[in-house]
Structure formats: structure tokens, C-alpha cells
Amino acid sequence: MSLAVVKPKQPEQTEPAKVVALQMKPKRDFKRTARRLGVYLASNLLPPLVCATLLLLLWQIVFGRAGATLPSPVQVWKEAQDLIVDPFFVNGPQDIGLGLRVWTSLQRVAIGFGLAAFVGILVGATVGQSIWAMRGLDPIFQILRTVPPLAWLPISLAAFRDSSPSAIFVIFITSIWPILINTAVGVRNIPQDYRNVAEVLRLNTFEFFWKIMLPSAAPYIFTGLRIGIGLAWLAIVAAEMLTGGVGIGFFIWDAWNSSRLPDIVVALFYIGIVGFVLDRIVGALGSLASRGTSAN
Amino acid sequence: MSGYLKLDHINKTFRRGAAETEVLRDINLTIDKGEIVSIIGHSGCGKSTLLNLIAGLTSVTAGAVLLEEREVNAPGPERAVVFQNHSLLPWLTVYDNVALAVNKVFGSTKSRSERRDWIMHNLDLVQMSHARDKRPSEISGGMKQRVGIARALAIEPKILLLDEPFGALDALTRAHLQDSVMQIHASLKNTMIMITHDVDEAVLLSDRIVMMTNGPSATIGEVLDVRLERPRKRLDLVADRDYIAAREAVLKFLYERHRFVEAA
């Protein structure tokens, strides 16, 4: 019997090590995913539902008795059922569903907030680029920022002599400040490294704005936009209460004048839900747009 | 040879209000085409300032930086910088980071497909083409630095400036990248200036080592020629007499004659 001598393998000519990417396993267990979804829903959806039910119950107990000043949930459901069930009915020029009214208000918000976002980001970026502009303008912005939305209304009514552009202007002037200030801060905080890269590549102002400034300041900008959309929604309801028209704000004022308290309650829910959805939409856009920006 | 890059009597003084600090004094250096020059010195001696001056990111107080006998005083793509902390844009993928540079510099001279091939070629050069669609946050520190080098190489600079490119990496990764740099230099013959505080790295990679005295008012203390054959192999050099001598010379300069006096 001969013994086979196993020679250790000679290392071949040393080559530079190759960098190999790890493969991720795309395998997914359906059952487990379903269970996880169930757990997620139960832990995130159940608590608010329970709390909402309890609050409704409390509300019913407090205002359900005879002689209460405000309507109870049951009363709201009975008297304003048409508004709750069908948001989009049209029975006449002033008798339309709340969904349609909200839609009118949203159109105004879209114009006013869109303008505010456009102007706010451009001016904010310019101000953020210059130390002196920042020092000079920041105090002024901080003061204007605190002026309540409705305080602008008389001035804008005087300037535009029409209710619809006035309402849009109020939205614009209310929501522009957080956008502007946050953009300026975001631009000031662009890391010097990114500026160096831009300088070495000799990016022009336009390229720098699109390729470095906007993505780098995106988290700040979207924080501003998110505060801005909240303020815009706040402003439109207030402005419409005074200017009239078809919006949700005027509906509340109108309902108050004709003592339809249950309608007001329903309108409040509409406003709250729409405001919540707007906030979440801008928030989601923000996390989509600034994905990867903070992680380094 | 008249020199490819010339640093001519450079002074750099930083002013803040009434206070003035002279960081660099009377720097004279001539670098030939295809050379790798390391600049070594204790921290705070103005190495990085010197590199920024060559890059044009800061301006000289007196003297001039001449590239091919023309004065440079603003940053530009003919002097690409590999930054210490890679400086990749985190919202762009590896490919897009290189593409940003390539599209800017070759946007008018190369066609779309040529540019794409060129980007991939440069990622191949640093062995990073496999991660082209990854974002910087998804790759390791060494990989980021590779991409940073690819981005700098891709704009075909006349001079590649490396600012402590491997300072933040662990020793093994650093060795890999040093090998990569030597390979790239062997095939492209490009001119490189590298800031380092690692004596072995300086001796291994460079043709000349520029040793800086301590700041303030730092200047060039000594310039050491490293006469080692290329290609250099890390393992063969360990016992090489010239290597040891060069290493000793740098160490003596740094720790005997110009010891770091302040607490770092």
C-alpha cells in the first residue's frame, strides 16, 4: 500500500483580491409575511380605533342629555347624514357635498402653496448662499412669520379687490416663511465637502442648484414644506370664513349663521382628515426625496 | 526638465480679524510629469492647506502655483482631488457619482455611450463596477474611497491630488488600496501628489517624499528621493536595504529633528 502524499496547494501568483458583492436571498415566506401584517395592523390600527370609540362614547354621555348646548354623535349622525354618506352630491349652487367644497378649498391651497413653495425655495436658496443676506433678512422673516394669517386678509383684499385671489394670497404669505427659512438653513448647512466637489468640477450656478443644493438641503426643505402645508390649510379655512364662496371654510360660517351645528361638526372632521392626509403626503414625498441624504 | 507643476515661493497666511497666522512660508517645489510625490509631516503643519492651495480651493497669499507654466488660482478638473472623507454625494449611486463628474467634464466631447463606457471603465479600474447601483451608505469605507478615486481618475486630471486618502481606513483595506494606486499609476503614468502621515505608505508609493517642518510658518524641510524599482512589492520591500534606509530617514526627520512639540 502506498501512502499518497497530499501536497498543500501552492498559492498561485498573488493577484490583487477581487471585491465580490454579497448576494441577498430574495426568498420570502408568505405565511410569515401575512402574520407580520396582522400583527402590524393589530398593534397600529387597534389602539386608535379603541380610543376613538371611547371618546365618541364620552361625547355621547356628556352631550346626549336633554338641553345640551352642543350636538351629540347620535344627533350629528341623524341630522347631517347626507353630508357624511355622500360627499359629492350636487343639489344646487350652494347645496353641494362637503367633498366638493373641500376640493374647491384644495384648489386654492394648491395654487397658494405651490407659489409659496416655488418662491420660498428659490429665495431661501439665494438667502442661504450669502451670509449678509441671511443676517439682514432673517430678523425680518422671523417677524413676518409670526403675523397670523387673517391679519393679512384686509391688506390683500384692498390690494386685489376680489375674494378669491385674496384667499390665495393669504395662503401664500402664511406658508412661505417656514419654507423660506428652512431652505435657507438647509443651504447654509451644505457640507463644505460637497461644495469642494462642485468647485473642482466647476459646476455652474444652475448645476450646483439642481445637483448639489436641492438634494443636500432636501430634508430641511421638506420640513419647511410640511409646516407650510399645515399653515396653508389652517389659513384657507379662516380666509374662506370671511371671504365667502364655495369652500369648506365658508360652509362652516354659513352653517353657524343658520344654526346647523351638526353640519359644523361634520365639516370639522373633514378639515381634520384632509389636513392629516396633506401632512402625510408631504411627509412621504419628503422621505422619498431625501432618501439616502442623511445616511452617509 | 522644467517641471510639470511648480510651487514658486508660496506663502499662506490666514487672517481672522487682527490676528494673523502664517501657516506656510516659502514653499518651493517642482514636480515632474508621472511622478508620485508624498507630502508628510506632523498634524497641523499645513499639509492639507498646501494641497488645497494646489487644488485652488484656497488662494495663496504670496507666490504662485504653476501647472505647465501657467498660473492656477481656482479649482478645476485638471487637478482632481480625492478627499480624505471620500466626499461622495450620498443621494447618488456609485455610478451616478462618477457620472456627475464625467458628464460635466466630457459632456460635449464624448457621446452618451462613450461616457457610459468610460464610467464603467473607471469603476473597473478600482474594481467597483459590481456596486454601480449601490448608494455610498451601502458600501464600506474602503469601497467609498475606491469610488472617490474612480471619480477623480475619470475626469483625466493632469494631476491627481490625494488628501490622506487612506487615513480613515483599517490597515488591511489600506494595503489593498495602496496596491490599487500603484497598479493604476503603472498603467496610466499619472502625476500624483499625496498627503500622508504614514511613513510606510509614503516610502512604498512615492518617487519623492517631501518632509514638512512643524507649523506655524511650516516649510519644506527635506526632500527624499526614493530609489526603489517599480513595480514595488510590499513583501519584497520589507527586507530591502534601500527601503529600510528611506524609512529610517523619514522617521529620523519626523522624530529626531522635527519632533512634534505641542500636544496633538
Interface residues (C-beta under 8 A of the other chain):
Chain A: P16 A17 K18 V19 V20 A21 D193 Y194 N196 V197 E199 V200 L201 R202 L203 E207 K211 I212 P215 S216 A218 S290 R291 G292 T293 S294 A295 N296
Chain B: A55 G56 L57 A74 P75 G76 P77 R79 A80 V81 F83 N85 S87 L89 P90 W91 L92 L100 A101 K104 V105 Q127 M128 H130 A131 R135 P136 S137 M143 I155 H176 D179 S180 Q183
